[in-house]
Amino acid sequence: MTGETNTLIIEYPAEVLWALQQEPAEFEADARLLLAIKLYETGKLTTGLAARLAGVPRSTFIFLLGRYGLSPFGEAPDEIRGDLENARGASHRQ
C-alpha cells in the first residue's frame, strides 16, 4: 500500500450549512464520517479503511459506529480476519 491519496470535491449549497447550523469544516468532517460509516455498513470497507477515510483513529471509528447502531464486528469470519490483518499491518508500520 502506498501513501497516495485522492481528492473528492462535492459542491453543496450554503443553505445546507444554515439548515444544519454548522460551519463548513464541521459539515465536511461529518460528511466524511457518514460516507465512511455507510461504506463500512455496506461491507465495502473494513473498519480500518473506513477510519482512514473518516480521518479518525480506528478506535474512535469503532466507538462512533455504536452511535449509529452498528457493530464493529462483521458477521462473516473473513471480515473479522481482514480487520485483524489490517490492525496487525498498521501496528508494524509505526
Phi and psi in degrees as GROMACS dihedral restraints (atoms count N, CA, C in turn):
[ dihedral_restraints ]
;  ai    aj    ak    al  type     phi  dphi    fc
    3     4     5     6     1  -100.4    20    10
    4     5     6     7     1   169.4    20    10
    6     7     8     9     1   -86.4    20    10
    7     8     9    10     1    12.4    20    10
    9    10    11    12     1   -64.3    20    10
   10    11    12    13     1   140.2    20    10
   12    13    14    15     1  -128.5    20    10
   13    14    15    16     1   161.1    20    10
   15    16    17    18     1  -122.9    20    10
   16    17    18    19     1   164.5    20    10
   18    19    20    21     1  -121.2    20    10
   19    20    21    22     1   137.1    20    10
   21    22    23    24     1  -117.6    20    10
   22    23    24    25     1   126.3    20    10
   24    25    26    27     1  -112.4    20    10
   25    26    27    28     1   125.5    20    10
   27    28    29    30     1  -123.3    20    10
   28    29    30    31     1   119.9    20    10
   30    31    32    33     1   -82.7    20    10
   31    32    33    34     1   142.1    20    10
   33    34    35    36     1  -145.5    20    10
   34    35    36    37     1   147.6    20    10
   36    37    38    39     1   -70.8    20    10
   37    38    39    40     1   148.7    20    10
   39    40    41    42     1   -58.7    20    10
   40    41    42    43     1   -27.0    20    10
   42    43    44    45     1   -61.1    20    10
   43    44    45    46     1   -25.9    20    10
   45    46    47    48     1   -62.3    20    10
   46    47    48    49     1   -43.8    20    10
   48    49    50    51     1   -62.8    20    10
   49    50    51    52     1   -41.9    20    10
   51    52    53    54     1   -63.4    20    10
   52    53    54    55     1   -46.2    20    10
   54    55    56    57     1   -62.7    20    10
   55    56    57    58     1   -35.7    20    10
   57    58    59    60     1   -92.0    20    10
   58    59    60    61     1    -8.3    20    10
   60    61    62    63     1    54.3    20    10
   61    62    63    64     1    51.5    20    10
   63    64    65    66     1  -129.1    20    10
   64    65    66    67     1   154.9    20    10
   66    67    68    69     1   -82.4    20    10
   67    68    69    70     1   158.1    20    10
   69    70    71    72     1   -53.2    20    10
   70    71    72    73     1   -45.9    20    10
   72    73    74    75     1   -62.5    20    10
   73    74    75    76     1   -39.0    20    10
   75    76    77    78     1   -67.1    20    10
   76    77    78    79     1   -44.6    20    10
   78    79    80    81     1   -62.6    20    10
   79    80    81    82     1   -44.2    20    10
   81    82    83    84     1   -64.7    20    10
   82    83    84    85     1   -38.3    20    10
   84    85    86    87     1   -65.2    20    10
   85    86    87    88     1   -42.1    20    10
   87    88    89    90     1   -63.1    20    10
   88    89    90    91     1   -41.1    20    10
   90    91    92    93     1   -62.9    20    10
   91    92    93    94     1   -42.5    20    10
   93    94    95    96     1   -60.9    20    10
   94    95    96    97     1   -45.7    20    10
   96    97    98    99     1   -62.8    20    10
   97    98    99   100     1   -46.4    20    10
   99   100   101   102     1   -64.6    20    10
  100   101   102   103     1   -36.7    20    10
  102   103   104   105     1   -63.3    20    10
  103   104   105   106     1   -46.5    20    10
  105   106   107   108     1   -61.6    20    10
  106   107   108   109     1   -42.7    20    10
  108   109   110   111     1   -63.0    20    10
  109   110   111   112     1   -43.1    20    10
  111   112   113   114     1   -66.2    20    10
  112   113   114   115     1   -40.9    20    10
  114   115   116   117     1   -65.9    20    10
  115   116   117   118     1   -34.1    20    10
  117   118   119   120     1   -68.3    20    10
  118   119   120   121     1   -47.2    20    10
  120   121   122   123     1   -58.4    20    10
  121   122   123   124     1   -37.3    20    10
  123   124   125   126     1   -84.9    20    10
  124   125   126   127     1     1.7    20    10
  126   127   128   129     1    82.6    20    10
  127   128   129   130     1    11.6    20    10
  129   130   131   132     1   -85.1    20    10
  130   131   132   133     1   -24.7    20    10
  132   133   134   135     1  -132.0    20    10
  133   134   135   136     1   150.0    20    10
  135   136   137   138     1   -78.3    20    10
  136   137   138   139     1   170.8    20    10
  138   139   140   141     1   -61.6    20    10
  139   140   141   142     1   -36.2    20    10
  141   142   143   144     1   -65.1    20    10
  142   143   144   145     1   -47.8    20    10
  144   145   146   147     1   -69.5    20    10
  145   146   147   148     1   -37.9    20    10
  147   148   149   150     1   -63.7    20    10
  148   149   150   151     1   -39.1    20    10
  150   151   152   153     1   -63.2    20    10
  151   152   153   154     1   -41.5    20    10
  153   154   155   156     1   -62.5    20    10
  154   155   156   157     1   -42.1    20    10
  156   157   158   159     1   -62.2    20    10
  157   158   159   160     1   -41.5    20    10
  159   160   161   162     1   -72.7    20    10
  160   161   162   163     1   -17.2    20    10
  162   163   164   165     1    78.0    20    10
  163   164   165   166     1    28.9    20    10
  165   166   167   168     1  -130.1    20    10
  166   167   168   169     1   158.8    20    10
  168   169   170   171     1   -61.6    20    10
  169   170   171   172     1   152.5    20    10
  171   172   173   174     1   -57.8    20    10
  172   173   174   175     1   -40.5    20    10
  174   175   176   177     1   -61.1    20    10
  175   176   177   178     1   -38.4    20    10
  177   178   179   180     1   -67.3    20    10
  178   179   180   181     1   -42.3    20    10
  180   181   182   183     1   -60.8    20    10
  181   182   183   184     1   -44.1    20    10
  183   184   185   186     1   -60.3    20    10
  184   185   186   187     1   -42.2    20    10
  186   187   188   189     1   -61.0    20    10
  187   188   189   190     1   -44.7    20    10
  189   190   191   192     1   -66.0    20    10
  190   191   192   193     1   -30.3    20    10
  192   193   194   195     1   -56.9    20    10
  193   194   195   196     1   -39.8    20    10
  195   196   197   198     1   -61.1    20    10
  196   197   198   199     1   -34.1    20    10
  198   199   200   201     1   -64.1    20    10
  199   200   201   202     1   -25.5    20    10
  201   202   203   204     1  -103.2    20    10
  202   203   204   205     1    13.9    20    10
  204   205   206   207     1    72.4    20    10
  205   206   207   208     1    24.3    20    10
  207   208   209   210     1  -112.1    20    10
  208   209   210   211     1   151.5    20    10
  210   211   212   213     1   -99.1    20    10
  211   212   213   214     1   142.5    20    10
  213   214   215   216     1   -78.1    20    10
  214   215   216   217     1    -6.1    20    10
  216   217   218   219     1  -101.1    20    10
  217   218   219   220     1   118.1    20    10
  219   220   221   222     1   -66.4    20    10
  220   221   222   223     1   162.1    20    10
  222   223   224   225     1   -80.6    20    10
  223   224   225   226     1   -25.7    20    10
  225   226   227   228     1  -100.4    20    10
  226   227   228   229     1   138.7    20    10
  228   229   230   231     1   -56.3    20    10
  229   230   231   232     1   -34.0    20    10
  231   232   233   234     1   -62.2    20    10
  232   233   234   235     1   -37.1    20    10
  234   235   236   237     1   -67.4    20    10
  235   236   237   238     1   -42.4    20    10
  237   238   239   240     1   -64.7    20    10
  238   239   240   241     1   -41.3    20    10
  240   241   242   243     1   -61.0    20    10
  241   242   243   244     1   -41.4    20    10
  243   244   245   246     1   -62.5    20    10
  244   245   246   247     1   -42.0    20    10
  246   247   248   249     1   -63.6    20    10
  247   248   249   250     1   -40.8    20    10
  249   250   251   252     1   -63.9    20    10
  250   251   252   253     1   -43.4    20    10
  252   253   254   255     1   -62.7    20    10
  253   254   255   256     1   -42.2    20    10
  255   256   257   258     1   -63.3    20    10
  256   257   258   259     1   -40.4    20    10
  258   259   260   261     1   -65.3    20    10
  259   260   261   262     1   -42.9    20    10
  261   262   263   264     1   -64.1    20    10
  262   263   264   265     1   -41.5    20    10
  264   265   266   267     1   -64.1    20    10
  265   266   267   268     1   -38.3    20    10
  267   268   269   270     1   -67.9    20    10
  268   269   270   271     1   -37.5    20    10
  270   271   272   273     1   -70.6    20    10
  271   272   273   274     1   -24.6    20    10
  273   274   275   276     1   -82.0    20    10
  274   275   276   277     1   -17.5    20    10
  276   277   278   279     1   -82.3    20    10
  277   278   279   280     1   -12.8    20    10
